């Protein structure tokens, strides 16, 4: 099984957590004896880029919960502060065209709008990619359509953009190289990506096994986030860690750089 980012060989040193039920499996008391399928969870590391990841993750359609009330709550309190920082450092330009990948970017768009940024858009699977999916707001569903083929559909319907904002989706992405194929096609020359992912550094130091759950495919530190973008043709423009009690937020701004191979 190759690395889901750089396609290199995974390390032979693995952490096997055994077979477990899906996190979203719920059954009624009458059916408590039913035999639900289990999936083995194995954590591995890429020999080349060092990215920690789930080996052989469940397909996206099997992760999606059957109940609509099961939703992911993501920490976005730092997004208003992030917008102020990026504007003060003159990283963002009002003339640029922005694309937010999911509703987890809403706080960023709201604060940009307050600062009179007007060319703001959130990806809509049906309108922009011609995809109909009842679970269109879920991260594992969105990531499944961030690929080269869908980038062509997006460009046909919307043209290219200058800035991609992506919060709390990359760690759910099953094929990171597909994500970057989408971004590279959709972004104009010298375009940037604003990325927000959880930091697993504290949990790694603590030996906290609750860090591992099947819906997160990749587990980033600042080093491996930088590696990931460098490998896929982006150079770091700005980086900031926002501190929380347990899981910090890693936010980076990476500029498209087609010279890097």
C-alpha positions in Angstrom: 0.0 0.0 0.0 1.7 3.3 -1.1 1.6 6.6 0.6 -1.7 8.4 -0.1 0.3 11.7 -0.7 3.5 11.0 -2.5 2.9 7.4 -3.6 6.2 6.2 -2.0 6.6 3.0 0.1 5.2 3.0 3.6 7.4 2.0 6.5 7.4 -1.6 7.8 7.1 -0.1 11.3 3.4 -0.1 12.0 0.9 0.4 14.9 -1.9 -2.2 14.7 -4.9 -1.2 16.7 -6.9 -4.4 15.8 -10.4 -4.7 14.3 -13.0 -2.2 15.3 -16.6 -1.1 14.4 -17.1 2.1 12.5 -17.4 5.2 14.8 -20.8 5.9 13.3 -22.4 2.5 13.8 -25.5 2.7 16.0 -28.1 -0.1 16.5 -31.3 -0.3 18.5 -31.5 -2.4 21.6 -33.6 -5.0 19.8 -30.8 -5.6 17.3 -27.9 -5.5 19.7 -26.9 -9.0 18.8 -26.4 -8.2 15.1 -23.0 -8.9 13.7 -21.6 -5.6 12.5 -18.6 -5.7 10.3 -15.3 -4.7 11.8 -12.3 -3.1 10.1 -8.6 -3.4 11.1 -7.0 -0.1 11.8 -3.2 0.1 11.1 -1.2 3.3 11.4 1.9 3.7 9.3 4.4 6.3 8.1 5.7 7.1 4.7 9.4 6.4 4.2 9.8 9.5 2.0 7.6 12.3 3.2 7.1 11.0 6.9 3.4 11.5 6.7 1.5 9.4 9.3 -1.5 7.8 7.8 -4.1 5.0 8.1 -3.0 2.0 6.0 -5.9 0.7 3.8 -8.6 3.1 5.0 -12.3 2.4 4.6 -13.7 3.7 1.3 -15.4 7.1 1.6 -18.9 5.6 0.9 -18.5 3.2 3.9 -17.4 6.0 6.3 -20.4 8.2 5.6 -22.9 7.8 8.5 -26.4 6.6 7.8 -27.9 9.2 10.2 -27.9 12.8 9.1 -27.7 14.0 12.8 -24.2 12.6 13.0 -22.0 15.6 12.1 -18.4 16.7 12.7 -17.8 19.6 15.0 -14.6 21.4 14.0 -12.7 24.1 15.8 -12.9 27.4 13.8 -12.7 30.0 16.6 -9.3 31.1 15.2 -10.5 32.0 11.8 -11.4 35.6 12.5 -7.9 36.2 13.9 -6.5 34.4 10.9 -8.2 36.8 8.4 -6.9 39.8 10.3 -3.3 38.4 10.2 -3.4 37.7 6.5 -4.8 41.1 5.6 -2.3 42.9 7.8 0.5 40.9 6.2 -0.9 41.9 2.7 -1.2 38.2 1.7 -4.8 38.7 0.6 -6.0 41.0 -2.2 -9.6 42.2 -2.7 -9.2 41.8 -6.5 -8.5 38.1 -6.2 -11.1 35.3 -6.8 -11.6 33.1 -3.7 -12.9 29.5 -3.6 -13.8 27.9 -0.2 -13.9 24.1 -0.3 -16.5 23.5 2.5 -18.9 25.1 5.0 -16.0 24.8 7.6 -14.6 27.9 5.8 -17.7 30.0 6.5 -16.1 32.0 9.3 -13.2 33.0 7.1 -15.6 34.1 4.3 -17.8 36.0 6.7 -14.8 37.9 8.0 -13.5 38.6 4.5 -16.9 39.9 3.6 -16.8 42.3 6.5 -13.5 43.6 5.1 -15.3 44.2 1.8 -13.9 41.2 -0.1 -16.6 40.5 -2.6 -15.4 37.7 -5.0 -16.1 34.9 -2.6 -17.5 31.5 -3.4 -18.1 28.2 -1.6 -17.8 25.0 -3.6 -21.2 23.5 -4.4 -21.1 19.9 -5.6 -24.3 20.0 -7.6 -23.8 23.5 -9.2 -20.0 23.5 -9.7 -19.1 19.8 -10.2 -22.5 18.5 -11.4 -22.6 15.9 -8.6 -25.7 15.0 -6.8 -25.1 13.6 -3.3 -27.4 13.9 -0.3 -24.4 14.0 2.0 -22.8 16.9 0.1 -21.7 18.7 3.3 -19.6 15.9 4.7 -15.8 16.1 4.4 -15.3 12.5 3.2 -17.9 13.1 0.4 -16.3 16.4 -0.7 -12.8 15.1 -0.8 -14.0 12.3 -3.1 -14.7 14.8 -5.8 -11.5 16.8 -5.6 -9.7 15.4 -8.5 -8.5 16.2 -12.0 -11.7 15.2 -13.7 -13.9 17.4 -11.5 -11.4 20.3 -11.8 -12.2 20.4 -15.5 -16.0 20.5 -14.8 -15.4 23.3 -12.2 -13.3 25.4 -14.7 -16.0 24.9 -17.4 -18.7 26.3 -15.0 -16.7 28.9 -13.1 -13.3 29.6 -14.6 -10.1 29.5 -12.5 -9.5 31.1 -9.1 -6.7 32.8 -7.3 -7.1 31.6 -3.7 -8.4 28.2 -2.4 -9.4 28.1 1.3 -9.6 24.6 2.7 -10.3 23.9 6.4 -10.6 20.5 8.0 -10.8 18.5 4.8 -7.2 17.5 3.9 -6.9 15.1 6.9 -10.0 13.3 5.5 -8.6 13.1 2.0 -8.0 9.5 0.9 -5.8 10.3 -2.1 -3.9 13.5 -1.4 -2.4 13.6 -4.9 -6.0 13.8 -6.3 -6.6 16.9 -4.1 -3.5 18.6 -5.5 -4.4 17.7 -9.0 -7.7 19.6 -8.4 -6.0 22.6 -6.9 -3.2 22.8 -9.5 -5.8 22.8 -12.3 -8.3 25.2 -10.7 -5.7 27.7 -9.4 -4.4 30.5 -11.6 -0.6 31.0 -12.0 0.9 32.1 -8.6 -2.4 31.1 -6.9 -2.3 30.2 -3.2 -3.9 27.7 -0.9 -4.9 28.6 2.7 -4.9 25.2 4.5 -6.2 24.4 8.0 -5.5 21.0 9.6 -5.4 19.6 13.1 -2.0 19.2 14.7 -1.4 15.7 16.0 1.9 16.6 17.8 0.5 16.7 21.3 -1.2 13.3 20.9 1.9 11.7 19.6 4.0 13.0 22.5 1.3 11.8 24.9 1.0 8.4 23.2 -2.7 9.2 23.1 -4.3 6.3 21.1 -7.6 8.2 20.8 -5.9 10.3 18.1 -6.5 7.5 15.7 -10.0 7.2 14.3 -11.0 5.9 10.9 -12.4 9.1 9.4 -9.0 10.9 9.6 -6.8 9.3 7.0 -3.7 11.5 7.6 -2.2 12.9 10.8 -0.2 16.1 10.3 2.6 17.9 12.1 4.0 21.2 10.8 6.9 19.3 9.2 4.8 16.8 7.3 2.3 19.5 6.2 5.3 21.5 4.7 6.6 18.3 3.1 3.2 17.5 1.6 2.9 20.9 -0.1 6.5 21.0 -1.2 6.2 17.6 -2.9 3.1 18.7 -4.8 4.6 22.0 -6.1 3.8 24.6 -3.5 6.2 26.7 -1.5 5.4 28.1 2.0 4.4 31.8 2.2 3.1 32.0 5.7 2.5 29.7 8.7 0.8 30.0 12.0 -0.1 27.6 14.8 -3.2 28.4 16.8 -3.1 26.9 20.2 -6.0 24.9 21.8 -6.1 22.8 25.0 -5.5 19.5 23.2 -5.4 19.7 19.4 -3.8 22.8 17.9 -4.7 24.1 14.5 -2.0 24.3 11.8 -2.7 27.0 9.3 -0.4 27.5 6.3 -0.5 29.7 3.2 1.3 28.0 0.3 2.0 29.5 -3.1 1.8 27.6 -6.4 5.3 27.0 -7.7 5.5 25.1 -10.9 9.3 25.0 -10.9 9.4 22.5 -8.0 9.4 18.9 -9.0 
